[in-house]
Amino acid sequence: MGQTEDIAAFSDRFLAALERGDPQEVRGFYAPDALIWHNFDDHAQTIDENLKLLAWMSRKLPKRHYRVLRREILADGWFQQHALEATLPDGKPFRMLACCVITMKDGVITRLDEYLDPAQAAPLKAL
């Protein structure tokens, strides 16, 4: 496999791990000092902070799916547009669009920049 195929396969495995919601599995995709930055608060989370959010999402939205709308492999990672789709506890559908730029080094994620509209996340605040 070439670098493009390796990164594409890695990104598929990463997304599948996020859907399964196992924080320890997801941690294995990141460098120990990786940062996860969000546009809506201009804050870079540590892996531990981000994995707490993943654990919360897994409890509140156990049936969720990331629908990839676009993915472009880059020399050092990938760019992705996706929709997080789930069912809220009251049975209503939930959908949140996001764009991520993922940077890798030595086969792991060193930075993930996530762009999303916090208004689309509003239904989650009630949970």
The first five atom37 places (N, CA, C, CB, O) and aatype in JSON, in Angstrom:
{
  "aatype": [12, 7, 5, 16, 6, 3, 9, 0, 0, 13, 15, 3, 1, 13, 10, 0, 0, 10, 6, 1, 7, 3, 14, 5, 6, 19, 1, 7, 13, 18, 0, 14, 3, 0, 10, 9, 17, 8, 2, 13, 3, 3, 8, 0, 5, 16, 9, 3, 6, 2, 10, 11, 10, 10, 0, 17, 12, 15, 1, 11, 10, 14, 11, 1, 8, 18, 1, 19, 10, 1, 1, 6, 9, 10, 0, 3, 7, 17, 13, 5, 5, 8, 0, 10, 6, 0, 16, 10, 14, 3, 7, 11, 14, 13, 1, 12, 10, 0, 4, 4, 19, 9, 16, 12, 11, 3, 7, 19, 9, 16, 1, 10, 3, 6, 18, 10, 3, 14, 0, 5, 0, 0, 14, 10, 11, 0, 10],
  "atom_mask": [
    [1, 1, 1, 1, 1],
    [1, 1, 1, 0, 1],
    [1, 1, 1, 1, 1],
    [1, 1, 1, 1, 1],
    [1, 1, 1, 1, 1],
    [1, 1, 1, 1, 1],
    [1, 1, 1, 1, 1],
    [1, 1, 1, 1, 1],
    [1, 1, 1, 1, 1],
    [1, 1, 1, 1, 1],
    [1, 1, 1, 1, 1],
    [1, 1, 1, 1, 1],
    [1, 1, 1, 1, 1],
    [1, 1, 1, 1, 1],
    [1, 1, 1, 1, 1],
    [1, 1, 1, 1, 1],
    [1, 1, 1, 1, 1],
    [1, 1, 1, 1, 1],
    [1, 1, 1, 1, 1],
    [1, 1, 1, 1, 1],
    [1, 1, 1, 0, 1],
    [1, 1, 1, 1, 1],
    [1, 1, 1, 1, 1],
    [1, 1, 1, 1, 1],
    [1, 1, 1, 1, 1],
    [1, 1, 1, 1, 1],
    [1, 1, 1, 1, 1],
    [1, 1, 1, 0, 1],
    [1, 1, 1, 1, 1],
    [1, 1, 1, 1, 1],
    [1, 1, 1, 1, 1],
    [1, 1, 1, 1, 1],
    [1, 1, 1, 1, 1],
    [1, 1, 1, 1, 1],
    [1, 1, 1, 1, 1],
    [1, 1, 1, 1, 1],
    [1, 1, 1, 1, 1],
    [1, 1, 1, 1, 1],
    [1, 1, 1, 1, 1],
    [1, 1, 1, 1, 1],
    [1, 1, 1, 1, 1],
    [1, 1, 1, 1, 1],
    [1, 1, 1, 1, 1],
    [1, 1, 1, 1, 1],
    [1, 1, 1, 1, 1],
    [1, 1, 1, 1, 1],
    [1, 1, 1, 1, 1],
    [1, 1, 1, 1, 1],
    [1, 1, 1, 1, 1],
    [1, 1, 1, 1, 1],
    [1, 1, 1, 1, 1],
    [1, 1, 1, 1, 1],
    [1, 1, 1, 1, 1],
    [1, 1, 1, 1, 1],
    [1, 1, 1, 1, 1],
    [1, 1, 1, 1, 1],
    [1, 1, 1, 1, 1],
    [1, 1, 1, 1, 1],
    [1, 1, 1, 1, 1],
    [1, 1, 1, 1, 1],
    [1, 1, 1, 1, 1],
    [1, 1, 1, 1, 1],
    [1, 1, 1, 1, 1],
    [1, 1, 1, 1, 1],
    [1, 1, 1, 1, 1],
    [1, 1, 1, 1, 1],
    [1, 1, 1, 1, 1],
    [1, 1, 1, 1, 1],
    [1, 1, 1, 1, 1],
    [1, 1, 1, 1, 1],
    [1, 1, 1, 1, 1],
    [1, 1, 1, 1, 1],
    [1, 1, 1, 1, 1],
    [1, 1, 1, 1, 1],
    [1, 1, 1, 1, 1],
    [1, 1, 1, 1, 1],
    [1, 1, 1, 0, 1],
    [1, 1, 1, 1, 1],
    [1, 1, 1, 1, 1],
    [1, 1, 1, 1, 1],
    [1, 1, 1, 1, 1],
    [1, 1, 1, 1, 1],
    [1, 1, 1, 1, 1],
    [1, 1, 1, 1, 1],
    [1, 1, 1, 1, 1],
    [1, 1, 1, 1, 1],
    [1, 1, 1, 1, 1],
    [1, 1, 1, 1, 1],
    [1, 1, 1, 1, 1],
    [1, 1, 1, 1, 1],
    [1, 1, 1, 0, 1],
    [1, 1, 1, 1, 1],
    [1, 1, 1, 1, 1],
    [1, 1, 1, 1, 1],
    [1, 1, 1, 1, 1],
    [1, 1, 1, 1, 1],
    [1, 1, 1, 1, 1],
    [1, 1, 1, 1, 1],
    [1, 1, 1, 1, 1],
    [1, 1, 1, 1, 1],
    [1, 1, 1, 1, 1],
    [1, 1, 1, 1, 1],
    [1, 1, 1, 1, 1],
    [1, 1, 1, 1, 1],
    [1, 1, 1, 1, 1],
    [1, 1, 1, 1, 1],
    [1, 1, 1, 0, 1],
    [1, 1, 1, 1, 1],
    [1, 1, 1, 1, 1],
    [1, 1, 1, 1, 1],
    [1, 1, 1, 1, 1],
    [1, 1, 1, 1, 1],
    [1, 1, 1, 1, 1],
    [1, 1, 1, 1, 1],
    [1, 1, 1, 1, 1],
    [1, 1, 1, 1, 1],
    [1, 1, 1, 1, 1],
    [1, 1, 1, 1, 1],
    [1, 1, 1, 1, 1],
    [1, 1, 1, 1, 1],
    [1, 1, 1, 1, 1],
    [1, 1, 1, 1, 1],
    [1, 1, 1, 1, 1],
    [1, 1, 1, 1, 1],
    [1, 1, 1, 1, 1],
    [1, 1, 1, 1, 1],
    [1, 1, 1, 1, 1]
  ],
  "atom_positions": [
    [[0.83, -1.18, 0.0], [0.0, 0.0, 0.0], [0.88, 1.25, 0.0], [-0.95, 0.0, 1.21], [1.96, 1.26, 0.59]],
    [[0.42, 2.29, -0.66], [1.12, 3.56, -0.67], [0.66, 4.45, 0.46], [0.0, 0.0, 0.0], [-0.25, 4.09, 1.21]],
    [[1.28, 5.6, 0.6], [0.95, 6.51, 1.69], [-0.52, 6.94, 1.63], [1.85, 7.72, 1.65], [-1.18, 7.0, 2.67]],
    [[-1.03, 7.26, 0.45], [-2.42, 7.69, 0.32], [-3.36, 6.6, 0.81], [-2.73, 8.05, -1.14], [-4.3, 6.87, 1.56]],
    [[-3.12, 5.36, 0.39], [-3.98, 4.25, 0.81], [-3.85, 3.99, 2.31], [-3.62, 2.98, 0.03], [-4.84, 3.68, 2.98]],
    [[-2.62, 4.12, 2.84], [-2.41, 3.91, 4.28], [-3.2, 4.93, 5.1], [-0.9, 4.0, 4.62], [-3.85, 4.58, 6.08]],
    [[-3.14, 6.2, 4.69], [-3.86, 7.25, 5.42], [-5.37, 7.03, 5.29], [-3.47, 8.66, 4.89], [-6.11, 7.2, 6.26]],
    [[-5.84, 6.66, 4.1], [-7.27, 6.4, 3.91], [-7.74, 5.25, 4.8], [-7.57, 6.08, 2.42], [-8.8, 5.35, 5.42]],
    [[-6.97, 4.18, 4.89], [-7.33, 3.05, 5.74], [-7.31, 3.45, 7.22], [-6.38, 1.86, 5.49], [-8.18, 3.05, 7.98]],
    [[-6.31, 4.24, 7.61], [-6.21, 4.73, 8.98], [-7.45, 5.56, 9.32], [-4.92, 5.57, 9.18], [-8.04, 5.4, 10.39]],
    [[-7.84, 6.46, 8.4], [-8.99, 7.33, 8.67], [-10.27, 6.51, 8.81], [-9.16, 8.37, 7.54], [-11.13, 6.83, 9.63]],
    [[-10.42, 5.46, 8.02], [-11.58, 4.57, 8.16], [-11.6, 3.88, 9.52], [-11.59, 3.52, 7.04], [-12.64, 3.79, 10.17]],
    [[-10.43, 3.39, 9.95], [-10.34, 2.72, 11.26], [-10.62, 3.71, 12.39], [-8.94, 2.08, 11.44], [-11.27, 3.36, 13.38]],
    [[-10.12, 4.93, 12.25], [-10.34, 5.96, 13.27], [-11.82, 6.28, 13.4], [-9.55, 7.24, 12.92], [-12.34, 6.36, 14.52]],
    [[-12.51, 6.47, 12.29], [-13.94, 6.78, 12.32], [-14.73, 5.62, 12.93], [-14.45, 7.09, 10.91], [-15.67, 5.85, 13.7]],
    [[-14.37, 4.4, 12.59], [-15.05, 3.22, 13.15], [-14.85, 3.17, 14.67], [-14.53, 1.92, 12.49], [-15.77, 2.82, 15.41]],
    [[-13.65, 3.5, 15.13], [-13.37, 3.52, 16.57], [-14.2, 4.59, 17.26], [-11.87, 3.75, 16.84], [-14.72, 4.37, 18.36]],
    [[-14.34, 5.77, 16.64], [-15.17, 6.83, 17.21], [-16.62, 6.36, 17.33], [-15.09, 8.11, 16.35], [-17.28, 6.63, 18.33]],
    [[-17.12, 5.67, 16.32], [-18.49, 5.18, 16.37], [-18.67, 4.14, 17.48], [-18.89, 4.57, 15.02], [-19.72, 4.1, 18.13]],
    [[-17.66, 3.3, 17.69], [-17.76, 2.31, 18.78], [-17.7, 2.99, 20.14], [-16.62, 1.26, 18.66], [-18.26, 2.49, 21.11]],
    [[-17.03, 4.14, 20.2], [-17.03, 4.94, 21.43], [-16.15, 4.45, 22.55], [0.0, 0.0, 0.0], [-16.36, 4.84, 23.69]],
    [[-15.16, 3.62, 22.26], [-14.26, 3.12, 23.29], [-13.08, 4.1, 23.44], [-13.74, 1.68, 22.94], [-12.22, 4.15, 22.56]],
    [[-13.04, 4.88, 24.53], [-11.99, 5.89, 24.67], [-10.57, 5.33, 24.58], [-12.15, 6.58, 25.97], [-9.7, 5.98, 24.0]],
    [[-10.34, 4.17, 25.13], [-8.98, 3.61, 25.08], [-8.58, 3.21, 23.66], [-8.87, 2.4, 26.0], [-7.43, 3.38, 23.27]],
    [[-9.53, 2.69, 22.89], [-9.24, 2.37, 21.5], [-8.92, 3.64, 20.72], [-10.43, 1.63, 20.85], [-7.96, 3.68, 19.96]],
    [[-9.73, 4.68, 20.93], [-9.52, 5.95, 20.22], [-8.18, 6.57, 20.62], [-10.67, 6.93, 20.51], [-7.49, 7.13, 19.77]],
    [[-7.81, 6.48, 21.88], [-6.53, 7.03, 22.36], [-5.36, 6.49, 21.55], [-6.33, 6.71, 23.86], [-4.38, 7.19, 21.32]],
    [[-5.45, 5.25, 21.12], [-4.37, 4.63, 20.36], [-4.11, 5.26, 19.0], [0.0, 0.0, 0.0], [-3.06, 5.01, 18.41]],
    [[-5.03, 6.05, 18.5], [-4.85, 6.72, 17.21], [-4.09, 8.04, 17.35], [-6.2, 6.97, 16.57], [-3.65, 8.61, 16.35]],
    [[-3.92, 8.52, 18.57], [-3.32, 9.82, 18.83], [-1.9, 9.71, 19.38], [-4.18, 10.6, 19.79], [-1.57, 8.77, 20.1]],
    [[-1.07, 10.68, 19.03], [0.21, 10.86, 19.71], [-0.1, 11.3, 21.13], [1.13, 11.92, 18.96], [-1.14, 11.93, 21.36]],
    [[0.75, 10.98, 22.1], [0.46, 11.34, 23.49], [0.2, 12.82, 23.73], [1.59, 10.91, 24.35], [-0.56, 13.17, 24.64]],
    [[0.81, 13.68, 22.95], [0.65, 15.12, 23.16], [-0.25, 15.77, 22.09], [2.02, 15.8, 23.16], [-0.18, 16.98, 21.88]],
    [[-1.06, 14.99, 21.43], [-1.95, 15.51, 20.39], [-2.93, 16.52, 20.97], [-2.71, 14.37, 19.7], [-3.28, 16.47, 22.15]],
    [[-3.37, 17.44, 20.11], [-4.36, 18.44, 20.49], [-5.55, 18.38, 19.55], [-3.74, 19.86, 20.49], [-5.41, 18.1, 18.36]],
    [[-6.72, 18.66, 20.11], [-7.96, 18.7, 19.34], [-8.52, 20.11, 19.51], [-9.0, 17.59, 19.82], [-8.96, 20.49, 20.59]],
    [[-8.49, 20.88, 18.41], [-8.9, 22.29, 18.44], [-10.29, 22.44, 17.85], [-7.89, 23.16, 17.67], [-10.65, 21.73, 16.91]],
    [[-11.08, 23.37, 18.4], [-12.44, 23.65, 17.91], [-12.55, 25.11, 17.5], [-13.5, 23.32, 19.0], [-12.07, 26.0, 18.2]],
    [[-13.19, 25.36, 16.37], [-13.37, 26.72, 15.89], [-14.3, 27.55, 16.77], [-13.91, 26.7, 14.48], [-14.1, 28.75, 16.91]],
    [[-15.31, 26.91, 17.37], [-16.34, 27.67, 18.09], [-15.87, 28.25, 19.41], [-17.52, 26.8, 18.33], [-16.49, 29.18, 19.92]],
    [[-14.79, 27.72, 19.97], [-14.28, 28.29, 21.22], [-12.78, 28.62, 21.16], [-14.53, 27.34, 22.36], [-12.21, 29.12, 22.12]],
    [[-12.16, 28.32, 20.01], [-10.73, 28.58, 19.81], [-9.9, 27.98, 20.94], [-10.47, 30.08, 19.7], [-8.94, 28.59, 21.42]],
    [[-10.29, 26.78, 21.34], [-9.62, 26.08, 22.44], [-9.07, 24.75, 21.91], [-10.59, 25.84, 23.64], [-9.74, 24.05, 21.16]],
    [[-7.86, 24.42, 22.32], [-7.26, 23.14, 21.97], [-7.37, 22.21, 23.18], [-5.77, 23.31, 21.54], [-6.79, 22.46, 24.24]],
    [[-8.14, 21.14, 22.99], [-8.31, 20.15, 24.06], [-7.15, 19.16, 24.06], [-9.64, 19.4, 23.89], [-6.53, 18.89, 23.03]],
    [[-6.88, 18.63, 25.23], [-5.96, 17.51, 25.34], [-6.74, 16.24, 24.94], [-5.36, 17.39, 26.8], [-7.96, 16.26, 24.8]],
    [[-6.02, 15.18, 24.77], [-6.68, 13.9, 24.46], [-7.63, 13.52, 25.59], [-5.62, 12.78, 24.23], [-8.76, 13.09, 25.33]],
    [[-7.2, 13.66, 26.83], [-8.05, 13.29, 27.97], [-9.36, 14.08, 27.97], [-7.31, 13.51, 29.29], [-10.43, 13.51, 28.2]],
    [[-9.27, 15.39, 27.71], [-10.49, 16.2, 27.66], [-11.41, 15.73, 26.54], [-10.14, 17.69, 27.46], [-12.62, 15.63, 26.72]],
    [[-10.84, 15.45, 25.39], [-11.63, 15.02, 24.25], [-12.25, 13.65, 24.48], [-10.78, 15.0, 23.0], [-13.39, 13.4, 24.07]],
    [[-11.53, 12.75, 25.12], [-12.07, 11.41, 25.38], [-13.2, 11.44, 26.41], [-10.95, 10.48, 25.86], [-14.08, 10.58, 26.37]],
    [[-13.19, 12.4, 27.32], [-14.33, 12.57, 28.23], [-15.58, 12.94, 27.45], [-14.02, 13.66, 29.3], [-16.67, 12.44, 27.74]],
    [[-15.42, 13.81, 26.45], [-16.54, 14.17, 25.59], [-17.02, 12.96, 24.8], [-16.14, 15.31, 24.64], [-18.23, 12.75, 24.67]],
    [[-16.11, 12.16, 24.28], [-16.49, 10.95, 23.55], [-17.26, 9.99, 24.45], [-15.24, 10.25, 22.98], [-18.27, 9.42, 24.02]],
    [[-16.82, 9.8, 25.68], [-17.53, 8.91, 26.6], [-18.93, 9.44, 26.87], [-16.75, 8.77, 27.92], [-19.89, 8.66, 26.92]],
    [[-19.07, 10.75, 27.05], [-20.39, 11.35, 27.26], [-21.28, 11.13, 26.04], [-20.25, 12.86, 27.55], [-22.44, 10.74, 26.18]],
    [[-20.73, 11.38, 24.84], [-21.51, 11.19, 23.61], [-21.94, 9.73, 23.47], [-20.68, 11.62, 22.37], [-23.06, 9.45, 23.04]],
    [[-21.06, 8.82, 23.83], [-21.39, 7.4, 23.72], [-22.54, 7.02, 24.64], [-20.17, 6.55, 24.06], [-23.37, 6.18, 24.29]],
    [[-22.6, 7.64, 25.82], [-23.7, 7.36, 26.75], [-24.99, 8.01, 26.27], [-23.35, 7.87, 28.16], [-26.05, 7.38, 26.32]],
    [[-24.92, 9.25, 25.81], [-26.12, 10.01, 25.44], [-26.64, 9.66, 24.05], [-25.82, 11.48, 25.5], [-27.85, 9.7, 23.82]],
    [[-25.75, 9.32, 23.14], [-26.13, 8.97, 21.77], [-25.49, 7.63, 21.4], [-25.7, 10.1, 20.76], [-24.56, 7.59, 20.59]],
    [[-25.99, 6.55, 21.99], [-25.33, 5.26, 21.75], [-25.4, 4.78, 20.3], [-25.94, 4.21, 22.63], [-24.53, 4.02, 19.85]],
    [[-26.41, 5.21, 19.58], [-26.52, 4.84, 18.17], [-26.22, 6.07, 17.33], [-27.94, 4.26, 17.84], [-27.1, 6.87, 17.04]],
    [[-24.95, 6.19, 16.94], [-24.54, 7.33, 16.14], [-23.66, 6.83, 15.0], [-23.79, 8.38, 17.01], [-23.02, 5.79, 15.08]],
    [[-23.65, 7.63, 13.95], [-22.91, 7.26, 12.75], [-22.3, 8.51, 12.14], [-23.83, 6.53, 11.72], [-22.93, 9.56, 12.09]],
    [[-21.08, 8.38, 11.68], [-20.42, 9.45, 10.97], [-20.54, 9.17, 9.47], [-18.92, 9.59, 11.4], [-19.96, 8.2, 8.96]],
    [[-21.3, 10.0, 8.77], [-21.45, 9.86, 7.32], [-20.44, 10.79, 6.66], [-22.92, 10.19, 6.86], [-20.55, 12.02, 6.74]],
    [[-19.45, 10.2, 6.0], [-18.42, 10.99, 5.33], [-19.01, 11.57, 4.06], [-17.15, 10.13, 5.02], [-19.5, 10.85, 3.19]],
    [[-18.95, 12.89, 3.95], [-19.44, 13.59, 2.77], [-18.3, 13.87, 1.78], [-20.13, 14.9, 3.18], [-18.51, 13.9, 0.57]],
    [[-17.13, 14.08, 2.32], [-15.96, 14.33, 1.48], [-14.71, 14.03, 2.3], [-15.94, 15.81, 0.95], [-14.65, 14.35, 3.49]],
    [[-13.74, 13.43, 1.65], [-12.45, 13.18, 2.31], [-11.36, 13.36, 1.27], [-12.4, 11.74, 2.96], [-11.42, 12.81, 0.17]],
    [[-10.36, 14.14, 1.64], [-9.21, 14.37, 0.77], [-7.96, 13.99, 1.56], [-9.15, 15.87, 0.28], [-7.73, 14.5, 2.66]],
    [[-7.18, 13.11, 1.0], [-5.94, 12.7, 1.64], [-4.88, 13.77, 1.37], [-5.47, 11.3, 1.13], [-4.71, 14.22, 0.24]],
    [[-4.18, 14.16, 2.42], [-3.11, 15.16, 2.34], [-1.77, 14.47, 2.57], [-3.33, 16.3, 3.38], [-1.73, 13.3, 2.95]],
    [[-0.7, 15.16, 2.33], [0.63, 14.58, 2.53], [0.86, 14.16, 3.98], [1.7, 15.58, 2.1], [1.59, 13.21, 4.24]],
    [[0.24, 14.89, 4.92], [0.48, 14.62, 6.34], [-0.82, 14.36, 7.1], [1.23, 15.78, 6.98], [-0.91, 14.66, 8.3]],
    [[-1.84, 13.82, 6.43], [-3.1, 13.52, 7.11], [-4.26, 13.54, 6.15], [0.0, 0.0, 0.0], [-4.15, 13.02, 5.04]],
    [[-5.38, 14.13, 6.58], [-6.53, 14.21, 5.7], [-7.48, 15.32, 6.14], [-7.27, 12.88, 5.68], [-7.47, 15.78, 7.28]],
    [[-8.28, 15.73, 5.18], [-9.35, 16.71, 5.36], [-10.65, 15.94, 5.21], [-9.25, 17.92, 4.31], [-10.77, 15.08, 4.33]],
    [[-11.63, 16.24, 6.05], [-12.88, 15.49, 5.97], [-14.07, 16.37, 6.32], [-12.85, 14.27, 6.88], [-14.04, 17.12, 7.29]],
    [[-15.12, 16.25, 5.52], [-16.42, 16.8, 5.86], [-17.29, 15.6, 6.2], [-17.04, 17.67, 4.67], [-17.29, 14.6, 5.49]],
    [[-18.04, 15.71, 7.3], [-18.92, 14.6, 7.66], [-20.16, 15.13, 8.38], [-18.17, 13.57, 8.55], [-20.22, 16.28, 8.82]],
    [[-21.12, 14.25, 8.48], [-22.33, 14.53, 9.25], [-22.39, 13.49, 10.37], [-23.63, 14.49, 8.35], [-22.35, 12.29, 10.11]],
    [[-22.48, 13.96, 11.6], [-22.73, 13.06, 12.73], [-24.24, 12.88, 12.81], [-22.13, 13.63, 14.08], [-24.97, 13.84, 13.03]],
    [[-24.69, 11.66, 12.62], [-26.12, 11.35, 12.64], [-26.4, 10.42, 13.8], [-26.57, 10.72, 11.3], [-25.66, 9.47, 14.05]],
    [[-27.48, 10.71, 14.51], [-27.83, 9.9, 15.69], [-29.32, 10.05, 15.96], [-27.0, 10.34, 16.94], [-30.02, 10.83, 15.31]],
    [[-29.78, 9.29, 16.92], [-31.14, 9.41, 17.42], [-31.07, 9.91, 18.85], [-31.92, 8.04, 17.32], [-30.41, 9.31, 19.69]],
    [[-31.76, 11.01, 19.12], [-31.79, 11.56, 20.47], [-32.63, 10.64, 21.37], [-32.37, 13.0, 20.47], [-33.44, 9.86, 20.87]],
    [[-32.45, 10.73, 22.68], [-33.22, 9.88, 23.6], [-34.73, 9.99, 23.43], [-32.85, 10.22, 25.01], [-35.46, 9.04, 23.73]],
    [[-35.22, 11.15, 22.95], [-36.66, 11.3, 22.74], [-37.12, 10.74, 21.4], [-37.05, 12.77, 22.84], [-38.29, 10.86, 21.04]],
    [[-36.19, 10.12, 20.65], [-36.53, 9.5, 19.38], [-36.36, 10.4, 18.17], [0.0, 0.0, 0.0], [-36.49, 9.94, 17.04]],
    [[-36.08, 11.68, 18.39], [-35.91, 12.6, 17.28], [-34.54, 12.4, 16.63], [-36.07, 14.06, 17.76], [-33.57, 12.06, 17.31]],
    [[-34.46, 12.62, 15.32], [-33.15, 12.5, 14.66], [-32.27, 13.69, 14.98], [-33.32, 12.37, 13.13], [-32.76, 14.8, 15.21]],
    [[-30.98, 13.45, 15.01], [-29.98, 14.48, 15.25], [-28.97, 14.42, 14.12], [-29.29, 14.29, 16.65], [-28.56, 13.35, 13.68]],
    [[-28.57, 15.6, 13.64], [-27.56, 15.67, 12.58], [-26.73, 16.92, 12.8], [-28.22, 15.68, 11.16], [-27.26, 18.02, 12.97]],
    [[-25.41, 16.75, 12.8], [-24.5, 17.87, 12.96], [-23.39, 17.75, 11.92], [-23.9, 17.92, 14.41], [-22.71, 16.72, 11.84]],
    [[-23.21, 18.8, 11.14], [-22.18, 18.82, 10.12], [-20.87, 19.31, 10.71], [-22.6, 19.7, 8.93], [-20.86, 20.17, 11.59]],
    [[-19.77, 18.77, 10.23], [-18.46, 19.19, 10.7], [-17.44, 19.03, 9.59], [-18.03, 18.37, 11.94], [-17.62, 18.28, 8.63]],
    [[-16.37, 19.76, 9.75], [-15.23, 19.67, 8.85], [-14.0, 19.52, 9.75], [-15.11, 20.94, 7.9], [-13.87, 20.23, 10.75]],
    [[-13.13, 18.6, 9.4], [-11.93, 18.37, 10.2], [-10.7, 18.35, 9.32], [-12.05, 17.05, 10.98], [-10.72, 17.87, 8.18]],
    [[-9.63, 18.88, 9.86], [-8.32, 18.77, 9.24], [-7.46, 17.99, 10.24], [-7.69, 20.2, 8.87], [-7.22, 18.45, 11.35]],
    [[-7.03, 16.82, 9.82], [-6.29, 15.93, 10.71], [-4.83, 15.86, 10.24], [-6.93, 14.51, 10.73], [-4.55, 15.57, 9.08]],
    [[-3.92, 16.12, 11.17], [-2.49, 16.1, 10.88], [-1.87, 14.9, 11.58], [-1.81, 17.42, 11.33], [-2.15, 14.63, 12.75]],
    [[-1.02, 14.18, 10.84], [-0.38, 12.98, 11.37], [1.14, 13.1, 11.3], [-0.84, 11.73, 10.6], [1.69, 13.84, 10.49]],
    [[1.78, 12.36, 12.18], [3.23, 12.21, 12.13], [3.55, 10.84, 12.73], [3.97, 13.37, 12.91], [3.0, 10.46, 13.76]],
    [[4.42, 10.13, 12.08], [4.85, 8.8, 12.56], [3.66, 7.86, 12.76], [5.63, 8.93, 13.86], [3.66, 7.04, 13.68]],
    [[2.66, 7.97, 11.89], [1.55, 7.03, 11.9], [0.46, 7.28, 12.92], [0.0, 0.0, 0.0], [-0.42, 6.43, 13.1]],
    [[0.48, 8.43, 13.61], [-0.57, 8.76, 14.57], [-1.0, 10.22, 14.4], [-0.09, 8.51, 16.03], [-0.29, 11.01, 13.78]],
    [[-2.15, 10.55, 14.93], [-2.69, 11.9, 14.84], [-1.98, 12.79, 15.85], [-4.22, 11.9, 15.08], [-1.89, 12.47, 17.04]],
    [[-1.48, 13.93, 15.36], [-0.84, 14.89, 16.25], [-1.72, 16.11, 16.51], [0.5, 15.34, 15.67], [-1.57, 16.82, 17.51]],
    [[-2.65, 16.35, 15.58], [-3.56, 17.49, 15.74], [-4.82, 17.22, 14.92], [-2.89, 18.83, 15.3], [-4.77, 16.69, 13.81]],
    [[-5.96, 17.61, 15.51], [-7.24, 17.54, 14.82], [-7.92, 18.88, 15.0], [-8.13, 16.35, 15.36], [-8.24, 19.28, 16.12]],
    [[-8.13, 19.58, 13.89], [-8.82, 20.87, 13.91], [-10.24, 20.63, 13.43], [-8.09, 21.95, 13.01], [-10.46, 20.17, 12.31]],
    [[-11.21, 20.93, 14.3], [-12.62, 20.64, 14.0], [-13.41, 21.93, 13.88], [-13.23, 19.74, 15.1], [-13.35, 22.81, 14.74]],
    [[-14.14, 22.02, 12.78], [-14.97, 23.19, 12.49], [-16.42, 22.74, 12.47], [-14.56, 23.86, 11.14], [-16.79, 21.85, 11.69]],
    [[-17.24, 23.35, 13.32], [-18.66, 23.02, 13.33], [-19.45, 24.22, 13.81], [-18.93, 21.8, 14.22], [-18.91, 25.17, 14.38]],
    [[-20.75, 24.15, 13.57], [-21.68, 25.2, 13.99], [-22.28, 24.78, 15.33], [-22.81, 25.46, 12.91], [-23.04, 23.82, 15.37]],
    [[-21.95, 25.47, 16.42], [-22.48, 25.06, 17.72], [-24.0, 25.11, 17.8], [-21.9, 25.93, 18.8], [-24.59, 24.45, 18.65]],
    [[-24.65, 25.87, 16.94], [-26.12, 25.89, 16.94], [-26.68, 24.51, 16.6], [-26.66, 26.94, 15.93], [-27.74, 24.13, 17.09]],
    [[-25.98, 23.78, 15.77], [-26.45, 22.42, 15.44], [-26.3, 21.47, 16.63], [-25.68, 21.87, 14.22], [-26.96, 20.43, 16.68]],
    [[-25.44, 21.8, 17.56], [-25.23, 20.97, 18.74], [-26.22, 21.31, 19.86], [-23.79, 21.13, 19.24], [-26.23, 20.63, 20.89]],
    [[-27.04, 22.34, 19.68], [-27.96, 22.79, 20.73], [-28.81, 21.67, 21.32], [-28.87, 23.86, 20.18], [-28.99, 21.64, 22.54]],
    [[-29.34, 20.73, 20.53], [-30.15, 19.66, 21.13], [-29.37, 18.81, 22.15], [-30.68, 18.77, 20.03], [-29.97, 18.18, 23.01]],
    [[-28.06, 18.8, 22.04], [-27.25, 18.01, 22.97], [-27.18, 18.65, 24.36], [-25.83, 17.83, 22.42], [-26.97, 17.95, 25.35]],
    [[-27.36, 19.96, 24.43], [-27.29, 20.65, 25.72], [-28.41, 20.21, 26.66], [-27.34, 22.17, 25.51], [-28.26, 20.24, 27.88]],
    [[-29.52, 19.8, 26.1], [-30.65, 19.35, 26.91], [-30.4, 17.96, 27.51], [-31.92, 19.34, 26.08], [-31.13, 17.54, 28.4]],
    [[-29.4, 17.28, 27.02], [-29.13, 15.93, 27.51], [-28.34, 15.98, 28.8], [-28.38, 15.11, 26.46], [-28.01, 14.93, 29.36]]
  ]
}
